Amino acid sequence: MKHITASENWLFEIKEVRAMRTKSYGAPYSAIVRLIIVNGELSIDGLMFKENEAGTIADMREIENFITKTLGFNEYSYDRYKNGEKTKKKKVIK
């Protein structure tokens, strides 16, 4: 599935995805990520983990796998903050 899908009379465009790290729906989750698609570009708008917990390389691989295989994107952008300064970064998924 790509981020734009057509039926007979409708065109469906996915603009936002909210994902939770949990084994089953309704169970407590330990992380969330929000993916936003604006003007054909995908951004990770928020990636937050439970207090005293950090993300792993495996977490990012799973998110990137969803971005490429389900949404059809091969890159995304995200914001970084260093010394109070915000910069936009771009990541190409290999």
Secondary structure by P-SEA (a helix, b strand, c coil): cccccccccbbbbbcbbbbbbcccccccccbbbbbbbcccccccccccccccccccaaaaaaaaaaacccccccccccccccccbbbbbbbbcc
